[in-house]
């Protein structure tokens, strides 16, 4: 079982590095919140692995702090994608302010409503609420993107990857809550859904620099140059000859 855990850590770490590499090649300018989240995800994963291997058991308080930080990052990603997919116009700025204020208010209300003297209980409840809120917003985003003909394929794939991860985590945590006998199955479903999310993100982000480079490399069209006919002579030469 110990070697199996190391294999999962290696797979997860490789996928996270692949997504970060794709973002660093240029996509981080378009998705700064996703870039910040991937950095946080990588660092918290390294800290948790180090704590587990050194001590043998990760302190649950640190785990919950890391998890709250990651869930907050996911909520910020979904909000940023909603704002990025909003159509331009005079209503965009008020819509952005409303979405940002609503997300901040939801986070603060969840923190207040879930507060409890037992740290594990209120952090677990806060993590659950943030995950549920992010899932609802992501579902609305995905549904909205599917309606648009001119939808952004990258945003759609990033949203789809988040949806796969959230669905897998919900199924896995439900199995664990149902019975401790399903702990191994539930935890593996949650882990592999996060792997699938990272792979979808990598697929969505890896070709952005190539497309931009191709567009930049195309020479500008000189509309002042004379047009040539099928014989190879220019239209100005033909008129002079006639």
N, C-alpha and C positions, 0 to 999 in steps of 0.2 A: 504493500500500500504506500510505503514511503517513496519508492521509486516512481510509482504512478503519479503521486503528487508533484514530484520533480518534473515529470514529463508535461504535466498540465501547466506548470509554471513556465517552462521553456516555450511551449506553444503560445501561451498568452503573451509572453514577453516579445517573441518574434513578431507576432501580429501587431502589437502596439508599436514596435519600432518601425514596421512597414507603413503603418498609417502616419506616424510622425514624419517619416522620410517623404511620403507623398505630399504632406502638408508643407514641409519646409521647401520643397521645390517650387512653391508659388501659391498653392491653394490657401495658405494661412491668411493671405490678404483678404480673401473672400469669406473665409470662415474663421475669424479670430477667436470666437468663443469655443469652437470645436478644437482649435489648436491648444488653447489654454486648458481645456478639459483633458485632452490627451496627455499633456505634460503632467497634470495633477494625477491622472490615472496611473501613469507610468511610475511616478515618484512614490505614491502611496502603495502601489503594488510591491516596489522594491523594499520599502520600509516594512511591510507586512511579512514578506519573505524572509528578510533579515531577522525580524523579531521571532518568527516561528523557528527558524533554523538555529538561532543562538539560544533562545530560552526553551524552545520545545513546544510552547503554547502561546498564541497571540493573546495579549491582554484585550478583553472584549471592549473596554472603554476606548482604547485606541482604534479598534476596529470600527466601532460605531461612529467615532469622530470622522474617520476616513470615509465611511459610507455616507454620512450626512453631507460631507464636502462633495463627494461624487454625485449624489442625487441633486444637490444644488446646481452643480455644473450641468447636469443633464437638463434640468429645468431651464437654465439660461440658454442652452443650445436650442431647445425647442422654441423658446420665445424669440431668439434671434432669427431662426428660420422662418417663423411666422411673419416677422417684420420684413425680412428679405423677400418673401414671396408676395407681399402686399403690392397691389397695382399702384403705379404712381398717380398722383393727383392731389388736390387740395385736402382730401380727407385722410391722407396717409399719416401726416404728423399727429393729428388728434388720435388716430387709431393706435399709433405707436405709443403715445403717452398712456393711453388707456390700458394697453396690454402690459406695459412695463409696470405701471402702478398696480394693476391687478395681480401680477406675479409676485411683486414684493409684499403686497397685502396678504396674499395667500400663504406665503412663507412665514410671515410674522404671526398670523392667526394660528397656523398649524403649530408653531413653536409654543405659543401661549396655551393653546387648547390641550396639547400633549404633555405639558410640563408635569413632572412627577418627582417625588423625592428619590425614587429608585431610578438611577440614571439609565440602566438598561431598558427599563420599561418605556420611559418617555422618548428615548432615542429611537427605539424600535418603532414606536407609534409615529414619530416624526418622519422616519425613513419611509414607512408605509404610506403616509399621507402625501409626501413629496413624490414618491413613485407613482401613486395613483393619479395625482394632478398632472404630472408630466405625461402619463399615458393618455389621459383624456385630451390634453392639448395636442399631442402628437397625432392622435387619431383624427382630430379635426383638421390639422394641417395636411395630413395625407389625403383625406377625403377632398379637401379643397384643391389640392394639387391635381388630383385625378380628373377634376372637372375641367380644368384649363387645358385648352389645346396647346398653348405656347408655354407649357410648364417647364420649369428648370429640372433637367434630368438629374443633376447632382443633388439638389435639395430633395428630390423625390427618393433617391437611393439612400441618402443619409437618414431621412425620416423612416424609410422602410427598415433600415438596419436597427434603428432605435426601437421600432415596433417589434421586431423579432426578439431583441434582447429583453424587452419588457414582458412580452408574452412568455418567454422561457423562464424568466425569473418568477413570474406570477405562478406558473404551473409548478415549478420546483419548490417554491416556498409553501404552496398549498399542500403538496405531497408531504413535506417535512412536518407541517402543522397537523396533518391528518394522523400521522403515526411516525414514531422514531424509526420504525422498520424501513421506512421509505427515505431515510436520510441520504443514503448513498445515491439512490436514483434521482431524488429531487435536486441535490447539490450538483450532480453531473449535468442535468438538464439546464440548470441556471448557468453553469460554467460554459457549456458548449454553445448556448445561445449568445453569450458574450463573445465567444470566438467567431460565431457567424456574423455578428454585428460588425466586428473589426474587419472581417474579410470584405463585407459589403462596402464599408467605408473606404477601404483600400481600392477596391474596384471603381468606386465613384470618383476618387481623387487622383488616381495615378496618371490619368491621361490629360489633365488640365494643362500642364506646361507644354505638352506637345502641340495641342491645338492652338494655344496662344503663340507659340513659336512659329507655327505654320502661317498663321494670319499675319504675323509681323514680317515674315520673310517674303511675302508676296509683294512684288514691285507695284508702285502706284501706276494707275492707268493714265497715260498721256493722251488726253482728248484733243490736243492741238496737232498731233501728228497726222499726216495725210493717210487716208485709207487706201489699201491696196486691193486691186481686183484679183480675179482668179488667175490671170496671166502673170501676176507678180509686179506689175507696174502700178504706181500710185495714181490716184484719181486726178491729182494736179498735173502729172505728166501726160495723162490721156487727154485732158482738156487742152494742154499746150500743143500737143501733136495734131489735134484736130483743127 
